[in-house]
Amino acid sequence: MKISYEYSHLNGKEWLHYHYPSLWDEICESIGSVDANSCRTKVSKEKTMRGELKYSPKAMNKELGASFESKGWSEQRFNYYVTGNEEVTREIVSLEYEEQKHLIEAAGEDPIHSYHQTDYVKKGVAVEIQFGKYAFIEFDLFVKHLGFYLRNEIDLGIEIVPSKSLLGNMSSGPGYYERTLTHILRQGRASPSVPFILLGIEPD
């Protein structure tokens, strides 16, 4: 597969090239190593394209993931507690895991465990591979990447999504690069307030 489009938010790509140019090479190599034809294994059950052979999100995720893992990229998880009490939530959002639990219980509330997981992280650079429903892309950018960045867990996010061309040969539902770019630019230059690189990929 290949990178067809890229958007650098808050000088994300410039930061990566200055600090860790080898990681950019690894990202490009991982995407380039995926044989798109081998991932065209999903038989569509949708009415408008029943029986057609489509690119499988699971297969593409598996191929990309294996390539990243072979280069030393690994999952990262951030655990936290939540509560429906707005006042308590405001107090705990910037605290560590156990402190959050203590304050929630002290307020007479039940602490509810939750977490955010990033697909692959290396040297403060987080990669999310997103072939799921379109809303998941915005969640990655505005919640996961931003959350890890504000906690100083990462310095840069990478979001890998299909281009419209690739989406045309997938089942309906996933988001795609061109639409996501529009959503981002509508927010203004500084939102979300995390440096990231949005990549649109498609078959060679």
N, C-alpha and C positions, 0 to 999 in steps of 0.2 A: 504494500500500500504506500501512499505518498501523502505528504502535506500539501494541500492545494491552497489553503488560506491560513493566514496568521494575523493576530491582532495583539499588540503589546500594550498592556494597560499600566499606566503609571511607570513607564520605562522598565517594565518587567524583563523584556528580552535583553535590553541594554545592560541591566544589572547582572543577568545570568552570564552574558558574554564576558563581562569584566571580571566576575568572581569565579565562575566555574564553567568555562567554555567547553570542557570535556563532558559536562552533563547534557548540554545541548546536543552534542554529537551522539550521546547515548540515546536520547529521546528520538532523534531522527533515525538512528540505526534500528531502534526497537520498532518504530512504525514501518520502516522500510523492509523489515524482515518478515512481515506478515504476508503470506500468500493469499490474496483475496479470493481466488478461485476455490481454495480449499475450505473457505468459510461459507461458501454458497451452498448451504445444506438444509435450509429451513423451507419446508413445503407449506405455502400459505394456505390458511383456512378461511381467510377473509372473503366475503362475497364477491368483491370486485376483482380479486386476483386469485381465486381458489385454484390450487394445484400448481401455481407458479413457484419456481425455485428462487428463494430470496437469500440475501446475506444474513447469517445468524449472529445476533448480538452476542450470544454466549460463546460462540466459536471465536469471534473476533476478540472478545475480552480475554479468552483463554490464551490465544496466541500472543497478544500484546503483553499480558501479564507474565507469561513464561519468559518473554524476552527481557522485560524489566527486572524480574527476579534473578535472572542469570547474570545481571550486571550489578547486583547488590542492592537493588531497591526493595524496600519492605514496607509492610502495613504499619500505620501508626494510629493509636486509639486514644481519645481523650474522654475520660469518665467524669461525670458530674451528676449533681442531684437537682431535681426540680420540685416545685410546689406551686399550688394555685394561689398562694398568698403573694400579692403584688409587692407589698412592703418588704417582706422577707426576701423575695427574689431580687429586688434591687440591692439588698445588702450582700447577697452571696455570690452574685455573678462573677466577681473578680477574685473570689477566694479559692483556696485549694479544696480538693475533694472532701476530705474528712471534716474540714472546717464548715463546709456547706451543710453536711449532715448534722453536725452539732447545733448549728444555729436554727435549722429547721425544726429539730426536735425540741430545742429550748423554747421555741415559739408555740409549741403544742401542735405542730403539724406533722404529717407523715412524709418523710423523705422518699422521693421516687427516683430510683436510679435510671440514668440515661447515658448515652455516649454518642460521640461522633467518630467515625472511622474514615481515614484517608487511604486510598488504594495503595499508593507507593510514595515513600519519602526517602530522600537521600541528601545529606548536607544542607538541610533546611529548605529543600525544594520538594513540594508536594505535587503528585500527579494524580488526577482523577480521569478515568476513562468512562465516558458517559454515553451509552447507547440506549438508555432507558427513556422513560417518558420525559417530555420536554421540560416539565416543572423541576425535574431533578437537577438540571443544569444550573438554573437560578439558585437552587438550594446549595449546590456545591460552591458557587461563587459568593453568594451573599451570606451564607451561614458557615459552611465548613472551612473554606479557604480563609475567609475573613476572621472566623473564630480562632483558628490556629495561629493566624498572623498576629492578632491582638494579644494573644497569650505568649508571644515570642517563641512559639513552637516551630514556625516556618518563616522564611523570608520571601518566598515566592510560591505562587500556585500555577500549575499547568492544567488546563482543561482540554481534553481531547474529545471532539465530537464529530459526527459525520457531516459531510457537506450535503447540500441539497441533492447533488448528483448521486451520492451513495444512498441517501435516504430513499430516492426513487426506486431503489432495488432492495428495500427492506420493508418489513411490515409497517403499517401506519402507526403513529404515536410518538416515536422518538423526536427529540428536538434536533435542530441542525444549525450549522455555523451561521449562515446568513441571517436567520431569524434571531439567533442569540446576539449577534453583533448589534443588530438594531435595538434590541432590548437594553443592551449595555449603554450604547451611546445616547439613548434617550434619557438616561439618568444623569448625564453630565460627566465632565472629565474626571471627577474625583470620587465617583461612586461606582462600585464598592471601593472602600479605602484600603485596598490590598493590591500590591503589584501582582499581576498574573499575565500569562500568555494563553490566548485562546487559539486552538489549532483545529482547523477543519480538514479532515482526511477523506480519501476516497481511493478506489483501486487505481493501480498504475495504468 
